[in-house]
Amino acid sequence: MIIDSIKNTQFYLKSFPWMEKAFNFIEKSVSKDAAEKKYEIDDNMYAVIETSLPKKPEEQKLEAHKKYIDLQYIIQGQDVMGWQYLADCKKLFLDYNETKDIEFYADDFKLKFMLRQGEFAVFFPKDAHAPLCGEAPVKKCIVKINAELIGL
């Protein structure tokens, strides 16, 4: 997992050049006025801009993805998220859905943190994460990056 400000993207491009298209999309296409829809970036990457309501505490489950890396960027508001190593998740809540590339776990979060406007988190397939644990709506851009780009 990576947590940082969008101001620091150049640091990550040295080690993760595959992030460049995602950061370029955010820089050029994402604003408070951006249309809420799905955007195709290339054959290995797409983005979804959406405004979401926080989840009720009983609905705050860890999710994990096998095919895609999630880059979640906060456009407006803030998002409280939970995180746990996927390998430590033992309480499967909902089986893996291959079409949606998602599975859910009912384990406790090892870490809980807040992302504010202009900040992002990157979740790899080894990261279980629980977005929308805050108290207010949040507008964000979720870039889905094919994990095969980094050999996963």
N, C-alpha and C positions, 0 to 999 in steps of 0.2 A: 504494500500500500504506500502511496505517496500522498501527502497533504501539503499544499503550498498556495502561494498567490500567483495569479496569472502573470504578474510582473516578472516572475523568475523563470519563465519558460526557456530562455536561452541556456540555462544551466542543464536542463533535462535533455535538450536536443543533442548534446555531446555524447551522452550515453544511450539515449533512446531516439534515434533519428526517425523512427516510425511515428513518433508523436507530432512531427512537424505539420502534417496535413490537418490533424485535429486542432492544434493551436492556431493555425492559419484560418481555419473555418471559424473558430471562436472570435478571433481578432476582426475578421472581415464581415461576418454575417450575424453575429450575436449582439443584440442590444435589448434594452427594456421593451422596445417596440417590435421585436422580431416576432414573426408569425409563429403560432404554436402548431407545429406539424413535424413530419419526418422529412429530413433532408438527406439525399444521397451524396456522399462525399467522393467515394470511389468504390471499386469492387470489394474492398476489404473494410470499409468504414462507412457508417452512417450516423446521423445525429437526430435526436428528438428534442424539441423545445416544448416544454410544458410547464404549466402552473399546477402544483399539487397541494392538496390539503394534508395536514399532519395525520398520521394514523393514530387510532386509539391505542392505549398501552397494550391491550390484549392482542392487537393486530401487528405489533412491532416485532416481526420475525426476521431473522437473518436470512439473506438470500445469497445464492452463489451461482456463478455462470461457468460453463465449461468451454464454450466456443468464443466468447467475447470478453474483452477487457472493458471495464466501464471507466470512462473519464467523466466525472460529474462536476460541472462548473455552475456556480451560483450567479445568476443574472440579477436577481432582485430578492431581497429578504435574507433568510438564513435557514440552514437545515442542520438539525441535530441528527447525528448518525451513530449507529453502534457498529462495532467491528469485532471479529474473532477469527483466529486461524481456522480455516476450513477443516484441517486435519483434527482439530480439537472438538469439532461439532459432532455430537453423538445422538441428539434428539431430532431425527428427521421428522419434519412436520408435514411436508408435501413432496412427493416423489419428483424426480427430475422430469421436466416437460421439454422434450427435445425441440419442439416447434418454437417455443418461447425461450429456450435456453435458460431455464431457471429452475432452481429447487429451493426449498425453504427449510429452515431449522428453528427449533424452539429453544435452543441453548441461550444462556445468559451472554451478554456482551462482555468481552474482556476489556474493551475500551469504548468510551463514549466521547464524542467531540462535536464541535459546532463549526460549520463552514459558513462564512459570511460572503456578502457580495464581492465578486472579484477573486474568490478563492476556489480551488478545485481539489478533488481527490481522485486518485487512480486506484481502481481495485482490479487485481489480477485474479485468475481462476483459483488461486490458493487463498483468496480473501473472501470470507463471508461478511456481508455488510447489511445493515438495516437502516435504510434512509427514511426520512420523514418522521423522525421521532420528536420533532419540535412542537411548538404550540401555535404556529401561524403558517399561512400559505407561503410557498416558495416557488419562484420561477427559476428554472434551471435548464441547462443544456446538457443532455447525456449523450456523449459520443461513444458509440459501440465500435470497438476496434477488434478485428479478427485476431484471435490469439495465435494463429499460425504465423503471423508476421514476426513473432519473436520465438518461433519454434515450439510453441505449446500445443 
